[in-house]
Amino acid sequence: MLLREKTAAVRLAVALAAALVLTGCNGGTVDRHALTNDAATVGSINCESWLLARADARGRLTAFFAREQAEELQIQAANLADALATRPTASGLEARVRAKAHEAGVLSLRLRVLHAHPNDHAVAARLAGQFKQAGNCS
């Protein structure tokens, strides 16, 4: 079961990397297309975080692995939050872009908690539910 979850996490990481490349590494003006891609990236990070927290809650990860994976995802979410908070936006999109920046910021904070409490099964279970809901993961 753990191998299956790791494989799914790797697939999500590859999809996330591809999404970041396709969005131009968070540069330039945010138009509708870029906002759609950035929203998908936030969703992907949430779903990968859900898989990580769920495995952690079930005691299937070492503290080191949980901490390192949470940190990597937290950095990605924080960078996206920063970019979306400051990039210029196309006309009429600023509120939606800034809302997505806030969502990425909340994701980053949740991952910081997971990083600080690896192998705390209760914390991981609570966060798993939040990641799943935020990312509309299945």
N, C-alpha and C positions, 0 to 999 in steps of 0.2 A: 504494500500500500504506500509506503513512504517513497519508493522509487517512482510510482505513478504520480505522486504529488510533486516530486522534484522535476519530473519530466514536464508536467504542466507548468510549473514555475519557469522552467527554461524557455518553453514556448512563449509564455507571456512576456518574458524579458526580451526575447527576440522581436516580438511584435512591438513592444514599447520602443526598442531601439530604432526599429524601422519607422515608427510614427514620429520620433524625434528628428530623424533624418529628413523625412518628408515635410516636416513643418519648417525646415530651414534652420534648425537649432535655435528656435525661439527668437529670431531676428526679424526686423521690419515691422510694418504695420499689420495689425491683426484685422483681417477681413473675415467674412463669413466662413470661407473655406478653412482658414487657419484656426478659427475658433472651433470649428467642428473637429479638426484634427487634435487640437489641444484638449478639448473635452474628452475625446476618445483616449488620449494619453492619461488623463487623470483617472478615467474609468479603469484603464488597464493597470495602473499602479494600485488602485484600490483592490482590484481582483487578485493581483499577485500578493498583495498584503494580506488579503483574506486567506489565501492558501497557506501563507507562512504562519499567520496567527492561529489558524485552525490546527495545523500540524503541531505547533508549539503547545496549544491548549491540550492536545491529546498526548503530550509527552513524547513526541516522535522526533524531536530535534535536540541537538546539543545546545547548551547555552551559547557557545561560541558561534555556531552557525546561525542561530536565531538573531543574535546581536549584530553580526556582520551583515546579514541580509536586510535586516530592518534599517541599518545605517545606510546601505546603498540605496534602498528605496526612499528613505527620508531625504537624502541628498537630491535625488531626482525630483521629488515632490517640491522641495524647497526652491530649487532652481526654477521650476516651472511657475511656482507661485510668485517669485520675484519678477520673472519675465512678464507674466501676465499683469502684474500690478503696475508695471512701468512702461510697457510698450505702447506706442500710439495705436489708436483704433480707427477703423473705418467709421464713417458717420452712422450714428444710431446704435453702435455696438458697445459703447464704453461700459454701460451698466452691466451687460452680460459678461463682458471680458473681466471686469473687476470682481464680479460674483464668482466666476470660475477661478480667479486668483485666490479668493478667500477659501473656496473649496479645497484648492491645492494646499493652502496654508494649514487648514484643519487636518488634512491628510498627513502633512509633514509632522504636525504636533502629535498625532496619534502614533505615528511611526517612532517618534522620539520616545514616547512612553514604552512602546514595545521594546525598543533598544535598551532602555534603562531597566527593564524587568524581564529579561529573557528567562524562560522556564517558569514564570509565575503563571500557572495554568488559568487561574481566575481572571487575571488581567488580559491574558491572551484570548480567552473565550469571549470576554466583553468586547474587546477590540475587533475580533473576527466578525462579530455581528454588525458592528459599525462599518467595517470595511465592505462587507457583503452588501449591506443596504446602500451605502454611498455609491458603490460601483455597479449596482444592479447585476451582481454576479449570480451565476447559476451553477 
